[in-house]
Amino acid sequence: MSRKYKFHNPNAAYFISFAVINWIDVFTREAYFNVITDSLDYCRKNKGMLLFAYCIMPSHIHLIFRDDNENPSGLLRDFKGFTSKKMIESIIAHPKESRREWMLSMFKRAGEKNSNIKNYQFWQQNNHPIELWSPHVIKQKVNYIHNNPVKAGLVTKPWEWKHSSAKNYAALDAVIEIDAIGFWDR
């Protein structure tokens, strides 16, 4: 069975998850979170991304987004390509990264196994976008995203996780802005 899921409707909002290769817990330092949040913010302001919900976990990311330019596949490809390069640069440059050599060797090994990659592979290639077709499904996915850090035992309340839009939905200071989903009772 193919793992190449598609963005069939270019106008739709999508729930998407993607992980670091081998589910490596990379997002353990603020500098690494910042690569992702800065990139999401850039995509919102400059690339047509409407970001409705997000959560950056130690080894993976969940998003609900829509692309105003009607090319969600291209937007995600560009986001992952850019952040992959920036994450490798950040890991190399981080003065206190005790796992640097191990992580780089894992990324290099994954890249060597993939003919599409020149050096390091940071992200797994599968994304599995799920088109969100109703307010009920959107709420279900937003709740799933926001409860992810709670289920992982990282926090006790969703809005306690700094790198999640749960803070936005709770009207607290958040790391990045999100876009209004339209029907949500905040």
HELIX and SHEET records of a PDB file:
HELIX    1   1 ILE A   21  TRP A   23  5                                   3    
HELIX    2   2 GLU A   30  ASN A   46  1                                  17    
HELIX    3   3 PRO A   72  ALA A   93  1                                  22    
HELIX    4   4 ARG A  100  GLU A  112  1                                  13    
HELIX    5   5 PRO A  135  LYS A  151  1                                  17    
HELIX    6   6 PRO A  158  GLU A  160  5                                   3    
HELIX    7   7 ALA A  166  TYR A  169  1                                   4    
SHEET    1   A 4 MET A  49  ILE A  56  0                                        
SHEET    2   A 4 HIS A  60  ASP A  67 -1                                        
SHEET    3   A 4 ALA A  13  ALA A  19 -1                                        
SHEET    4   A 4 ILE A 130  LEU A 132 -1                                        
END                                                                             
